[in-house]
Amino acid sequence: MCSISGIINGDLKSLTKMIDVQAHRAPDESGYYKNKNIFIGMGRLKIIDLKSKNLCPYEDNQIVLSYNGEIYNYLELRKELKIYNWKFKTSSDIEVLANCWKQWGYKMFQKLNGMFAICIYDKKKNIILLARDIAGEKPLYYSKVGNKFYFSSEAKAIKKVCNNSFIKNKTINALQHCVEDTLWKNVYQLMPGHYLTLNLKNLRTNIFEYWNFKKI
């Protein structure tokens, strides 16, 4: 397992708490990105590419990418991206994801075969993108509290930095995996096969479905 976390209009101390709460998911490495009011964290269990640096989270001149999961067809995607002259400095699937976004944008989700929870901060488009795999194997939670937006791999990481002030949602039980609501009011999970975009100017969110079993 790995973990992702982030706060918009937050602070580094809170982000560090979120990373620490999820440390059991990521025993090998953790790190963060910060720029003004944007704080993005990642914890990593190393499976693919044990040596490369700058993967936790991944950053280049266009994007920051925090990621939990495994892309099963990343080697095939890597070969396809090389046709478009994309260069690679690592052997990781996270760099493949980064170049997939730069090449195909939102259409990349039609190409991914795997389990994942992804955060992409696109510096040029000035958006945050959150996405979850079609089966919901990797968890992804988010919440908006006042002028702050939080996301994480575990809901308790958000609850931790909000002073444990969330009210329990009595209509939900811990076994309900594929519903938007969670055990706490105002904390939601992104549904499987969906992605969320966050406008960094006004914190407006839009959620889109990119895969539906019924359509198949």
Secondary structure, DSSP 8 states (H G I E B T S, - for coil): --EEEEEES--HHHHHHHHHHTGGG-SSEEEEEEETTEEEEEEE---S-SS-SSBTTEE-SSEEEEEEEEETTHHHHHHHHHHTT---SSS-HHHHHHHHHHHHGGGGGGT--EEEEEEEEETTTTEEEEEE-TT--S--EEEEETTEEEEESSHHHHHHHTTT---B-TT--TT--SSSB-SBTT-EE--TTEEEEEETTT--EEEEE---TTT-
